[in-house]
Amino acid sequence: MQVSAHPDSAWVIQQARNSTFSLEVRAARVRFLIHDRDGKYSGPFDEVFRTEGVTMIRTPIRDPRANAFAERWVRTVRTECLDWTLVRGRRHLERVLRAYVLHYNRGRPHREIGLATPAGPAAAPSAPILGYRLLSRDILGGLIREYDAAA
């Protein structure tokens, strides 16, 4: 994941190429990509994903509800992470966001998918949870704490 203060069409296309080579994207078998009608998302940008079999969906013009999922993500990352963190610079912001995205996809339960994680269920314990010790793991200096069952 890279950040740019002034992204242009060439930069966005390069980010698309980088993401399609990522093993995580290939393993996830992405089917759709939703993006707005900004000029940065030009034909070559769409073509990078079409070659991977991804269907491009453009949001409707002037529809405030069209970006509801993106807006929800922004709100979540702000309220759970960034509002509690003093960011010291661009590199620090990238590191904080990278750690939070891993937590969001692998450790944070989501109601919509039955309190599972988007990355899929972790290895199921072979015995009831009452028979296990809990291990805790601090993320972002203790801002977030994840728990796992230990054998």
VOPAGU-2260 file (C-alpha; in pm, 1 decimal, decimal comma):
REM VOPAGU-2260
SITE   aa  ch    i         X         Y         Z
SITE  MET   A    0       0,0       0,0       0,0
SITE  GLN   A    1     137,9     337,8     -97,3
SITE  VAL   A    2      13,2     687,6     -30,3
SITE  SER   A    3      43,2     995,9    -247,8
SITE  ALA   A    4     -53,4    1353,0    -171,4
SITE  HIS   A    5    -109,9    1423,5    -541,9
SITE  PRO   A    6    -207,8    1105,7    -728,2
SITE  ASP   A    7    -243,9    1124,8   -1104,0
SITE  SER   A    8    -360,3     875,4   -1365,1
SITE  ALA   A    9     -13,4     719,4   -1412,4
SITE  TRP   A   10      30,6     670,2   -1036,9
SITE  VAL   A   11    -314,8     509,3   -1001,6
SITE  ILE   A   12    -245,8     274,5   -1293,9
SITE  GLN   A   13      84,0     167,9   -1134,8
SITE  GLN   A   14     -95,1      99,9    -805,5
SITE  ALA   A   15    -345,8    -114,9    -996,4
SITE  ARG   A   16     -61,6    -315,2   -1152,0
SITE  ASN   A   17     105,3    -359,3    -813,1
SITE  SER   A   18    -216,9    -482,9    -654,1
SITE  THR   A   19    -292,4    -737,6    -926,9
SITE  PHE   A   20      49,3    -897,5    -874,9
SITE  SER   A   21     -15,9    -928,5    -503,4
SITE  LEU   A   22     -71,2   -1285,2    -387,0
SITE  GLU   A   23    -346,8   -1168,4    -150,4
SITE  VAL   A   24    -548,5   -1018,3    -435,9
SITE  ARG   A   25    -503,0   -1327,2    -651,5
SITE  ALA   A   26    -598,2   -1558,6    -363,6
SITE  ALA   A   27    -907,3   -1350,5    -280,8
SITE  ARG   A   28   -1036,1   -1390,3    -637,9
SITE  VAL   A   29   -1167,7   -1038,1    -657,8
SITE  ARG   A   30   -1476,1   -1026,8    -881,2
SITE  PHE   A   31   -1577,9    -660,5    -874,3
SITE  LEU   A   32   -1407,5    -325,2    -833,6
SITE  ILE   A   33   -1624,8     -24,9    -756,3
SITE  HIS   A   34   -1483,5     318,5    -830,5
SITE  ASP   A   35   -1612,3     666,5    -894,5
SITE  ARG   A   36   -1590,6     861,2   -1219,1
SITE  ASP   A   37   -1271,7    1050,4   -1141,1
SITE  GLY   A   38   -1051,0    1104,9   -1445,8
SITE  LYS   A   39    -765,9     919,4   -1273,4
SITE  TYR   A   40    -953,3     594,1   -1328,1
SITE  SER   A   41    -902,1     592,6   -1703,7
SITE  GLY   A   42    -929,1     313,1   -1960,2
SITE  PRO   A   43    -582,0     168,0   -1887,4
SITE  PHE   A   44    -670,2     150,2   -1515,9
SITE  ASP   A   45    -985,0     -49,7   -1593,6
SITE  GLU   A   46    -792,7    -270,0   -1837,7
SITE  VAL   A   47    -541,8    -377,0   -1570,8
SITE  PHE   A   48    -824,8    -532,4   -1370,0
SITE  ARG   A   49   -1023,9    -662,2   -1669,3
SITE  THR   A   50    -724,9    -877,8   -1769,2
SITE  GLU   A   51    -756,6   -1041,9   -1425,0
SITE  GLY   A   52   -1128,3   -1109,9   -1480,9
SITE  VAL   A   53   -1253,4    -831,0   -1253,8
SITE  THR   A   54   -1576,8    -652,7   -1347,0
SITE  MET   A   55   -1552,4    -274,1   -1319,4
SITE  ILE   A   56   -1851,2     -92,1   -1167,9
SITE  ARG   A   57   -1868,7     286,5   -1175,7
SITE  THR   A   58   -2072,4     467,1    -914,0
SITE  PRO   A   59   -2372,3     668,7   -1032,9
SITE  ILE   A   60   -2330,8    1039,2   -1089,9
SITE  ARG   A   61   -2424,9    1259,2    -790,6
SITE  ASP   A   62   -2563,3     981,0    -573,2
SITE  PRO   A   63   -2454,1    1031,9    -210,3
SITE  ARG   A   64   -2554,0     678,5    -113,2
SITE  ALA   A   65   -2335,1     514,7    -377,5
SITE  ASN   A   66   -2020,0     521,5    -164,3
SITE  ALA   A   67   -2183,7     393,8     154,7
SITE  PHE   A   68   -1936,2     107,9     203,2
SITE  ALA   A   69   -1634,4     330,1     147,0
SITE  GLU   A   70   -1775,6     593,7     379,5
SITE  ARG   A   71   -1838,4     328,0     644,7
SITE  TRP   A   72   -1476,5     208,5     615,3
SITE  VAL   A   73   -1345,8     563,5     653,7
SITE  ARG   A   74   -1564,8     617,8     958,7
SITE  THR   A   75   -1452,6     288,6    1113,8
SITE  VAL   A   76   -1081,4     348,4    1063,3
SITE  ARG   A   77   -1115,2     701,1    1202,0
SITE  THR   A   78   -1316,6     613,0    1513,0
SITE  GLU   A   79   -1130,0     292,6    1601,3
SITE  CYS   A   80    -778,4     395,9    1509,0
SITE  LEU   A   81    -689,9     742,8    1384,4
SITE  ASP   A   82    -889,5     941,6    1641,1
SITE  TRP   A   83    -681,5     768,5    1911,0
SITE  THR   A   84    -342,2     798,5    1743,5
SITE  LEU   A   85    -104,3    1092,6    1717,7
SITE  VAL   A   86      36,6    1047,6    1367,9
SITE  ARG   A   87     391,7    1182,0    1339,0
SITE  GLY   A   88     427,4    1181,3     962,4
SITE  ARG   A   89     352,6    1007,0     637,3
SITE  ARG   A   90     560,5     694,4     705,1
SITE  HIS   A   91     403,7     661,7    1047,4
SITE  LEU   A   92      53,9     697,1     896,8
SITE  GLU   A   93     131,1     422,8     643,9
SITE  ARG   A   94     257,5     191,1     919,7
SITE  VAL   A   95     -47,3     259,2    1140,3
SITE  LEU   A   96    -290,9     199,3     853,2
SITE  ARG   A   97    -110,8    -118,3     745,1
SITE  ALA   A   98    -137,5    -258,7    1100,0
SITE  TYR   A   99    -503,7    -157,9    1128,8
SITE  VAL   A  100    -596,2    -310,9     791,0
SITE  LEU   A  101    -440,7    -642,5     900,0
SITE  HIS   A  102    -639,2    -628,5    1223,6
SITE  TYR   A  103    -958,4    -530,6    1037,8
SITE  ASN   A  104    -933,5    -823,2     795,7
SITE  ARG   A  105    -786,9   -1092,2    1022,5
SITE  GLY   A  106    -874,7   -1012,8    1382,7
SITE  ARG   A  107   -1182,4    -791,5    1403,9
SITE  PRO   A  108   -1520,8    -969,2    1403,5
SITE  HIS   A  109   -1783,3    -833,9    1162,8
SITE  ARG   A  110   -2155,7    -859,9    1235,5
SITE  GLU   A  111   -2255,0    -885,1     869,9
SITE  ILE   A  112   -2064,6   -1212,5     828,3
SITE  GLY   A  113   -2166,7   -1377,6    1154,3
SITE  LEU   A  114   -1884,6   -1237,0    1369,1
SITE  ALA   A  115   -1626,7   -1395,4    1139,6
SITE  THR   A  116   -1336,7   -1207,8     984,4
SITE  PRO   A  117   -1314,5   -1113,6     614,6
SITE  ALA   A  118    -994,3   -1317,9     579,6
SITE  GLY   A  119   -1186,9   -1628,1     682,9
SITE  PRO   A  120   -1210,6   -1825,1    1003,0
SITE  ALA   A  121    -897,8   -1893,5    1203,2
SITE  ALA   A  122    -808,7   -2251,3    1281,5
SITE  ALA   A  123   -1094,3   -2381,0    1492,9
SITE  PRO   A  124    -999,8   -2498,5    1841,6
SITE  SER   A  125   -1022,1   -2874,4    1882,0
SITE  ALA   A  126   -1176,6   -2845,7    2230,5
SITE  PRO   A  127   -1418,2   -2607,7    2400,4
SITE  ILE   A  128   -1277,3   -2262,4    2462,1
SITE  LEU   A  129   -1320,7   -2306,2    2838,0
SITE  GLY   A  130   -1033,9   -2554,2    2837,8
SITE  TYR   A  131    -790,9   -2303,0    2687,8
SITE  ARG   A  132    -572,9   -2025,1    2815,4
SITE  LEU   A  133    -611,2   -1697,1    2633,4
SITE  LEU   A  134    -317,3   -1526,4    2471,1
SITE  SER   A  135    -339,9   -1156,0    2404,4
SITE  ARG   A  136    -157,5    -961,5    2138,1
SITE  ASP   A  137    -123,0    -583,8    2141,9
SITE  ILE   A  138    -160,8    -400,6    1812,4
SITE  LEU   A  139     -63,9     -38,0    1764,0
SITE  GLY   A  140      99,8     -10,9    2103,2
SITE  GLY   A  141    -197,7    -149,3    2293,4
SITE  LEU   A  142    -467,4      57,9    2123,7
SITE  ILE   A  143    -614,4    -267,4    1996,4
SITE  ARG   A  144    -586,0    -603,7    2168,2
SITE  GLU   A  145    -656,1    -935,4    1997,6
SITE  TYR   A  146    -710,7   -1263,4    2182,6
SITE  ASP   A  147    -636,8   -1618,6    2074,3
SITE  ALA   A  148    -691,2   -1952,6    2241,2
SITE  ALA   A  149    -370,7   -2130,0    2344,0
SITE  ALA   A  150    -342,1   -2507,1    2367,4
